[in-house]
Amino acid sequence: MIFPETMSKAEIISLKENTDKIVTEILKFGMFEPRDPSIPISQGRIEGARRLIGEIQEHISKLKIIMDLAGLILEPAGKLKINEDWITTSERISKEAEDEETRYKELLEEIGKIRGEIDLYKSQMETLAPFSEITVSLENLGKLDYFDVIFSIVTITQLEELKNNKNIFVAYRLLKNGNYAAIIISLKGTQEEYLTKLGIRKFETPAGESPYDAYNEALQKVKSLEEILTTTRSQLSQKVRDNSSSFRELLGKLMTIRDALNILSKVRVSDNFIQLEGYVPEKKVKELKNKLDKIEAFIDFVYPKRYGETDEPPTYINLPKRIKAIESIIDIYGTPSYWEVSPAIFLIVTFPILFGLMFPDAGDAIVVFLFSIWFYKYGVRKGSYNIRNLSLVLIYSSVVAIVTGLLAREFFGPLLVGGLEELNPSKFPGNIGPLYYVWPVPLSISKSLAFLLPFGEYATASSIENTMIFSVFIGSLALFVSSLVGVINALRKKDMEFLIYEKLPLLLIYIAPFLIFAYGIPAGVSNGVAYFNTEKAILGYILTDITNPTSPVLYNSTAIFSYIMILWIELSIIFNWISRVILLKRYEKVSIGSAIGLGFMEGGFEAGLLLLSNTISFIRILVFALAHYYLLYAFSYMAYLVVGVPSLYAIFTSPASIALILVGNLLAIGLEGLIVFIQDMRLHFYEMFSKFYDGRGKEFEPATTYVELI
C-alpha cells in the first residue's frame, strides 16, 4: 500500500494466426497495459484497429449521453460472443450501436433543436432584461415629432461622453457587468451622426413592440419549450428504460471492444509473427505466462531499471477497496511516480482527522454525511468514479467530524446541548439544552478534554493556547513524516546527490519542530495539562534565547534542550544553504559570488521562512474550529434576541429565530464545510506533499473486459 506494485515489461511473440486468441486472453486476464514495442520486429500494424478505436469511442460517448438523459446508471453488463476475429467483431458491434442510435435519432435531434431554441430565447431575454420594465412601444417612440428617444447599453466611457454633451439628456442604470442601460433623448435628427461616431448601438425589439411585451413573450416561449422538452425527454427516458438491459450490454460490448482495439493498435506484424509489449504487475507474471502458454505464445519479462530507461513504468497501487477512494484526492495533485512512496496511506488517516478537527459539530456533520451518501449515488448514476470516490472521502471525513462534534458536545450549534447557559453562563445559569443529559458522550469525558476545547463553557485563554500548541504539534509531526518520506523516495531512486543536497537538509530542518513539540509527551502521558505546560516553557525559552542571543538561558534541562534546538535549526539551514550553493555552482554554472547570494535566498532565508510558515500554518485547525463554533454562536444569540425571552421553547417555536438558526447552520454546512475541505487539501498539497511528492507518474490502465466473453 505504501510502495507501488513492482511492474515488469512483457514481450509477447507468437504466430499471426494466434493474434485474436492472445487479445481475448489478455482481456480476460485484465492486468496487462499494452505499450508500443521498444524494439519493434517490423513497422507493420493491424489495419483498421486505429480507425475503429475512434469510431467505437464515438459510439460510447453517444450511448452515455442517451443513458444519462434517461437517468440510467452508466454501468456495463452482459455478454459478448466471440465467433470471429476482433476487427470483424468490432465492425459488427459498431453497426449494432449505429442501429441503436438511429432508433433514438429523431428524439435526440428534437431535444437538441428545442434546447437550441430555448438558448436563443434566453439570449434574447438577457438582451431585453435591462429595459424589460418599459411598456411604451419602440414603434410609437420612433414617431415622435420633436425628439429622438433611443435605448442603448453603453460603457462608462460612452456614458461620460453623453453626460458632457449639453444637447443630450441621458438617464442610466448600472448593470451587473459594469455597463449601463441608458435612455438617450435629443432633438429630432440632430445627434444621429454623433451617436454613430461614439459607437452607440440602438436597442430594438423584434417587431417594434415595447421591451416589456418582448421580454414576456420570450419568457412564455421559453416556458412552453421547456414543457415540450420535459415531455420529449420523458418519452426518450421511457423508451431507454424499457430497454435498459440491452443498453448496459451494448455499453459493455463497446468498452470491451475499445480495449481490444487498443491492444491490436499496439501490435507489430511481420510476415509470419506478431509482437506485443506491455506492463504487468510482477505478482501476475506467472498467471499471464500460464494463459499464453496454452496458445503457443512465447513471452519474456524484463524488470525496469531506474537509469537508462526511456519509458517509466505505470504506477499501480493495490489499495484495499474501502480506502481506494482516497486516490481521488491524490489524482488532483498527480499520479505518484513508479519510484515514489504513495501518500494514500497517510491521507486516509490525516485527511478525515484534520477535517473533523476543523468541523466539530455532530449535527452539521450528519447533514454532510447524508449529502455525501446522496452524492455517491449521483456519482453511481452518472458513472463517475471521481464523484464516487470524492463522496466516499467526504463520508469518512464527516464520520470523524461527528466524533469530534460528540466530544465537543455540539449539535447544530450550542443551544440544543449547552442551551442558553453556554451563550452566557452568568446570565442564564442552569438554562441547559434538551440534549444535555442524554448526550451519548458523558460530560466527564468532555470535561477531561477541556484543555483542548477552545469554545463554549471551556473557552479560556489557557484552552486556546493549548489548542494552538496541539495544532502546531500535528503540523510538526506531519512535516517531519513528509520530509522523512522524501528521504525514502531519494533512497528508492538511488540518487545520492538528490538525497544529500535536497532531501536530507529538509529532514534535518523539519525534525527540529517535531522534537520541540514532542518533548513534553513523556510529561503529558499521565497528565495532559503537564504536556502543554512543558511546551509553553520550551517556547518561552526559545523566544528568550532568540531575543537575547548573547546570553542564552541554561538553567535546567528544558532550557538547555531549547537552546540545542535553536542551534540545530541554524546549522540545518546553513547546511541547506551550502547544498544550494553546490547545486547552483554545479548545474547553473553561476559564479561563486552569485551562487552564495542565490543560495542564501533559496536555501537560507526562504528555508527559514518556510519552516516558520509551514509549521504555523497548521494553526488553521484551531481557527476554523473557532470560526465554526462562533458562527453558530452568533446566530444562536441573535435567535435569542429575536424572542427576547430566556426560553428555549420560545426560541424553537418562533419562526424568525428558527430561520436565523437555519441560516447559520446552512452557512456552516455549505460555505464553511467547503472551505474546510479545501483547506484540508491545502495542508496536504502545499505543506506536506511539497516535501516528498512529485506526482508526475502515469496510472496503470490495463486492458480488460467489461462483459463476459463467450
N, C-alpha and C positions, 0 to 999 in steps of 0.2 A: 504493500500500500504506500510505502514511503518512496521507494525507487521504482521507476518504470520497468515493466517486464523486459527481460533480455530478448532482443529480436535476432533473428537470423535471416539472411537473404538466401532464398531458394531459387535455384535454376533448374527448370524442367525441360528435358529434351525427349521428344517422342516422335513417332511416325505421324504423318499428316492425317491419316485416317482416324487417329485417336483424338483429334482436336476437340470434338464435341463432347466426348466422354470425359476428357480432362476438365473441361469447363463445368460440366454437370457435377463432377466430384468436388471441385473447388467450391462451387456454390453451396453444396450440402455441407462441406467442411466448415465454411463460414468464418474462417480466421486467416484468410490469405489476402493481402493487399497487392494487386498487380502493379508493377512498375515497368518502364521501358528498359530493356536489357542494357547493361553497361557495355558489354562487348557483343553486339548482335551477330548472329551467324549469317545474316543477309539483310537487305533493305526491303525485302518483300513483306507485304502485310495482307491481312484478310480483307478482301474487297467488300465494301458496303458497311463494315462494322461502325466506322466513324460517322458515316452519313446517317445510319439508322439510330445512333445514340441521340442525336438532336431531334429526330422525328419522335422517338419514344418519349423523350423528356417533355416535348411539347404536349403530347397526349396526357402525360401525368399531370402537367400543370392545368390543362383544361378540365380533367376529371376532378381534380381537387377543388377547382372553382365551383363546379356543379355540386359536388358533395357538400362544400362549405355553405353554398346558398340554401341547400336543403336541410342543413343542420345535422348532417351525418358525421359520425366520428371518423376521422381520416385514419382508419386502421385497416391494413391489408389482411386478407384472409383467403382461404380456399385452396384449390389445387391447380396444377399446370401439367398437362400431359405432354410428354416429350417423345414424339414418334418420328421426328425428322431433325435435320441439323438446325443449329441455333439461329442462323441467318433466316432460314425459311420460317422457323417458328416466330421470329421477330416480325417478319412481314405479315404473317397470319394474324398475330395479336394486334399489330398496328392497324390492320384493316378492321378487325373486330372493334377496336377503340374508336376508329373513324365512324363506323356504322352506329355505334352507341351515341357518339356526339351528335350525329345527324338527327337522331330521334329528338334531341332537345335543342336543335339549332334554332328553330323558329322562336321558341320561348326565350332562348338566350338573346337572340337578336332583338326581340321585342323588349326585353328587360333593358338591354343596352340602349335602345332607342329612347325608351321612357326616361332612363337616367340622364341621357343627353339633353332631352327637352327640359327636365327638371333643373339641371345645371344652368341651362340657358335662361330660364325664367328667374332663377335665383340670382344670376348675374345682373339681370335687368332690375331686380328688386334692390340690389346693392347700389346700383346707379341712381335709382329713384328715391331711395331712403332719405337722403338729406333734404328733399323737398316734398316728402310724402304728406305733409300736413297742409299743403296749399291746394285749395279746392277750386281756384279760378283756372279755366281752360287756357292753354297757351295760344290757342287759335284766336280767342277774344282779345288777349293781351296784344297780339300782333296787329289787331285792327284799330288800336288807339290812334287818334288824330294828331296829338301833340307830343307824345312821349314814346320812347322805346324802353320796354321793360324786358330784361333778359335774366335768366338764371344761369349760374355757372359755378364750377368748382375751381377755386383759384389757390395759388400758393401764397405764402406770406409775402414774397417779393412783389407778386402781382397785386396783392391787396394794398400794400403800401403805395404803389404807383396810383391805384384807383383813388385812394384816400387823398392823395396830393393833388388830384385833378379837380379843380373848382367847378367844372362843368358837369360833374358826375356825382350822383348820390348813390352810396352803396351801404346796404345792410348785410351783415355777415354773421356766421356762427361757426365756431371751431369744431372740426370733426376729429374723430379718434386717430386718423392717420396723419394729423398735423396740418392738413389743408383746411380750406374754409368753404362753406356753402354760402354763396353771395347772390344777392338780388341787386342788379345794377340798373339804375334809372337815369336816362339822359333825354335831352330834347330830340325830337324826331329827326333821324338822318344825320345827326351832327358828329357822332362818335364811332361810327362803324369802322372806319379806316384805323382809328386809334386803337380800338379794341382788338382788331385783327393783328395789328403790329405788335401788340402786347401779348399775343398768344392766347387771348381769352376765347374759349370754345363755348358756343351757345348750347345750353341744355335744351333738349327736345324730347317730347313723348311720341310714341309710335303713331298716333292719329291726331295729334294736337290737342288731346284731352288734358284735363288737369293732372298734375303729378299724383294727387290723391287717388283719382279714379284709376290711373295707370298702375299704381302700386298695388291697389287692392285687386285689380283684375289679374295681375301676375300672381298675387298671393293665392287667389282662388284656383288658378290653373295649376299651381304647384300642389295645392291640397288635393285637387282632382286627380292629378297624375300620380301622386303618392298613393292614393287609394287604389288606382289601377295597378300600380307597381306591386302593392301588397297582395292584391288578388292574383296577379301573374306569378309572383314568387311563390304564393301558396300552391298554385297549380303545379309549378315545377317541383316544389318540395314534395308534394303528394306523389307525383309520378316517380321521383327518385327514391322516396322511402318505400314505395311498393316494390322496388327492385334493389333494395339496399344490399342484399347478399351478393347479387351479381356485380354491383358496383365495387364492393370491397374485394371481390375476387379478381375483377379486372384490374383494379389498382395494384393488387399483389402481383399479378402476372406482369404488368408493365414495369414495376420496380425490380422484379427479378430479372426480367429481360434486359433492363438498363444495366444491371451489374454484370450480366453475362456478356453483353456487348462491350462493356468496359474491359473485361478480361481479353476478349477477342481483339480489341483495338491495340492491345499491348503485345500481342503475339507476333513474332517474326517467323517468316516462312521461307524455306529453301525448296529445292526440287522435291525432296523426299521427307524432310523433317520440319518440326516446329520447335520454337524456343520461347519459353515464358519465364520471366523473373518476377519476384515479389517478396514481400516480407511476411514472416510468420513468427509468432512467439515461440521461443525455444521449447517451452513445455509441450507445444503442439507439433513439433517436428516429426516425431515418431509416428503420430497418428496420421499426418499427411502422407508420409512415406508409405505406410501400410495401404492407404487408399489408392495411391497411384501405382503401387507395385502390381495391383490386380489388373491394370490395363497396360502393363508393359511400358511404363514411362520411367525414364532414368531421371533421378533427382539428386542434386548435390546442394550442400548447405555450406555457407561461409558466415562467419560472425563479423560484424562491423568493427572497424578499428577507430580509435579516437583521432588518429592522424593519418593523412594520406587519402581519406575518403572524400569523394566529391559529393556524395549523396548521404545526408544524415538520415538514419532510420526514423520511422514514425514512432510516436510516443503512445504506448498502451499501458494504462494504469488500471489494474484489475481491482477496482474498489467493490466492497460489498454493496449490494443493491440498495440498502437502506441509506447509505451515505454517499452514493454516487451522484446524488443531486447537487452536491457542493461543487461539482465540476462546472456548473453553470456560472458560478461566481468567478472561478479561475479563468474560464474561457473569455470573460470580459477583459481580463488583463492579457491573456495569451496562453496558448498551449505550452506546457513545460517542454523543454528540450529533452532529447533522449538521455542526455548526460546529467540532468538536473534531479534534485530531490523534489518530489511533488509536494506542494503546500496543502494538498487536500486534507491530510491527516491533522494538520494544525487548524485549518479553517473549520472543520466540523466541530471542533471544541471551542475555539476562540470566537468565531463569528456569532453563534447564538448567545454565548455568555456576555459578550460586550453589548449586544442588542438588549438583553434582559436587564443589564445594569443601567442602561440609559433609558429604559422604558418600564419603570417599576410600578405597574398598575394592573391588578388581576382582571378587572372589568374590561378595560380598554384592550388588554392583551387577548381576552377571549373573543372580542369582536374581530381583532386582527386574525386570530386563529380560524374563525368561521369564514372570514373573507378569503383566507388562504385556501381553504377547502374548496370554496366556490371557484377560485382562480385556477386551482388544479383541475377541476372538472372542465372548466373552459378550455384549458390547455389540451386536455384529452380530446375534447370535441374538435378543436382546431388542428389536432395532430402535431402540436408544437412541443417538442421536448424541452426547449428553453423555458417556456411558460410553466410546464410541469415541474421542472427542476427548481426554478426560482420560487415557485409556490411552496415546494417542499422545504426549501431553506427557510422561507418565511414561517412555515408551520413549526419547524424546530425552534426558531428564534422566539416565536410567540409563546411556545410552551415554557421556555426559560423565563420569559417576561412574566408569565402567570406565576411562576415560582417566586421570583423576586417581588412581585406585587403582593403575594400572600405573606411573605416575610415582612414587607413594609406595611402591611395591613391597609392597603389602598384598593378601593373598588369604585371605579368611575369617580375618582376624587375623594376628598376626605369625609363627606357628610354621612355616607351610609355606614361607615365603620366608626370613625372618630367622632362624628357628629359636630355640633356647634362648639363643643369643648375644644376640639382640635383647631378650630378657627381662632378662638380666643379663650384659653384656659381660665384666665382670671375673671372674665366677664360671663362665661357660660359654664361654670363648674358642674360636672355631673350630667350635662346635656349630651349624652353619647348617642351614637347611631344604632339602628335596629340590628345590625350585624356584629356589634361589638363583642358580645359574649358567645355568639355562635360561630365566630370566625374559626376556620379549620386549623390555623396555626395558633397555638396558645400564646397568650400575652407574654408569658415568661420568656419564650424564645425571642420574640421581637425585642423585649427589654434587654436581653443578653447581647443583642446586636445594636443597641442604642448608640454605641460609639461610632457606628458606621452609617447611621441613618441621619442625613443632614436636613431633615424636614419633619414637619408635624410636631408632635409633642416632644420629639427627641432633638429638635433643632437647637443646637447650641454652637457657640464659637468653636468649642473643642471638637464636636462631632463633624463640623465642616472641615476643620484642619485634618482630622483623622481620615475623612473620605478623600481629601486631596492626596494625602500620603498613600492611601490604598490605591487610588487611581494611578499614581505615578509608579507605584510598585508593580502593578500589572504591566504598565508600559515598559519598565526597565527589564522585566522578565521576557516580554515579547521581543524586545530589541536584541537582548542577549541571545535568545534562541535563534532569531533570524540571522544574526551575524555568525553564529556557530554553524548554521546550515550553509551559509556562504562558504565557509572554510571546507565543509564536507564536499560541496559541489566542486570546489577547486581541486581537492584531492581526487575526486572521481574523474575529473578531466585530465588528471596528471599534468597540470600546468603549474609548475613550481613558481614561475615568475608571477602569474596571476595570484597565486596563493600568498607569496611573501609580500608583494608590493600593493596588492589590492585588498584582499580579504582578511589577512592576519592583522593589519593595522586597525581595521574596523572592529574586529573581535576584541582587540585589546582596549579600544576606546569604549565600547559598549558593555564590557564586563564590569567597568567601574560603577555605573549607576546601579547595576544589578547587585553588586556586592554591598553597596551603601544601603539599599533598601531591603536587602536580605539579612543584614547584620542583626537586626532586632528580633528575628524569628525565634531563636532559642529562648529569649526572654518572654516572648509572647505565646509560647506553647501552652503554658498553664494560665496565663492572664493576658487577654488581648490588649488591654489598656497599656500593659508594660511594653509591648512592641512599639506602640505609637510614641510613648514617652522616650524610648531609646532613640527612635528615628528623629524625633524633634531635637534631641540633644546633639545627634550627629550633624544635622543640618545647621544647627546653631554654631557648632564648632567650625564647620566648613565656611560659613559666612564670616565668622570672626577671622579665620586664617586668610581668607581672600582679601578682606579689607585691611588686614594688618600683616602683610606677607613677611615682614622682617622679624616679627615676634609671635610665632605660632604658639597656640595653646597645646601644651603637652602634659596636662595634669593627671590624666588617667588613661586607661586602655582605649576607651571610646574616643577620646581626643586624639590619641596617637594614631588610631585607625583612620580617623577623619583626615589627618594630615597626610598619611600614606596615600589615601585615595586621591588627594589633590596632586601629589607628586606623580602618581600613576597616570592620571589624565594628562598632565603636562608632558610626560615622557612619551605617552602613546601618540599624542598629537604631533610631537616633534618627529617621532618615527614615521608617522603618516606623511609629514612634510618632506622628510628626506626621501621616502619612497616615491612621492610625486615628482620630486626633482630628478631622480634617477630615470623615471619613465619619460619625463619631458625631454631630458637630455638624450636618451637612447632612441626615442621614436619620433619626437617632434623636431629633433636636430636644432634646438634653440641654443643660444649662448648660455654659459653658466650663470651669468647675472640674471637673464630673463627666466631661466629655469628656477632659480632661487625665489625670485619675486612671484612668478606664477604659482610655484609650488607652495609658497606660503599662503596665497589667496585660496587655492583649491584644497590643499592638504592640511593647512594650519587653521586659518581664520574660518573658512567655510566648514571644516570638520568640527571645530569647536561650537560654531553657531548651530549646526545640525544636531550635535549632541544635546544641546540645551533645548532646542525647539522640538526635536523628535520626542524627547522624554516628557517634556512638559505638555506636549500635545495630547497626552492621554488624560489630562485633567478634564477634557471634554466629556469624559464619562460622568464626572460629577456635575458638570454644567448642564448637560441635557437631562439628567435625573432631577436636578433642581428646577429646570425650566418646565419639565412635565408637571411636577407637583404644584408649583406656584401658578402655573396657568390655570389648572383646575381649582386651586385655592381661590384665585381671584374671581372666577365665575361663580364659585360656591358662595363667596361672600356677597357678591352682587345679588345672587338669588335671595339671600337673607335680607339684604337691604330693601329689595322689592316688596317683601311682605311686611318688614319692619317688626316682626314678632319672633322672639326666640323659640320657635316651634318647628320641628322637622315636619310635622304633619301639615302645617300651614305652607311650608316651602314646597313640599311634594304634591300639594293639591292646587297650587297657584299656577295657572298656565304660563304666566310671564316668567316665574322662577324656573319652571321646568324647561322652558325654551332656552333660558340662559345656560342651564346645566347641560342641555343637549348640545348647544353651540360650542361650549367649552370642550366637551368630550369629542365632538366631531373634529374640532381643530386639533386636539391632541392625537386622535387616531389617524386622521388623514394627513394633515400637514406635518406634525411633529414625527409621526411614525415613519413617513417617507424620509424626512431629514435624518432621523436616527439611522435608518437603513443605509442612506448614502454616506453618513459619517463613519459608520461601521466599515463600509468598503474602503473609505479613505484611509482609515487607520491601518488597514491591511495593505492596500495598494501602495501608499506613499511611505508610511513609516516602516512597515515590516518587509514587504516584498522587495523594496529597493535595496535591501541588504544582501539578498541572495538570489533573486528570481529574475531571469531574463524573459521567459515566456515567448521564445521565438521558435518553438518546435512545431511539428505538424502532427495532428491527431491521426491515430491508426484508424483507417477506414476500410475494413475488409469487405470484399465482395461476398454477398450472402444471398440466400433465397428467402423470400417473404411469403411463399406459399409452399405447399407440399408438392414435391416433384414426383411425377409418376412416369 
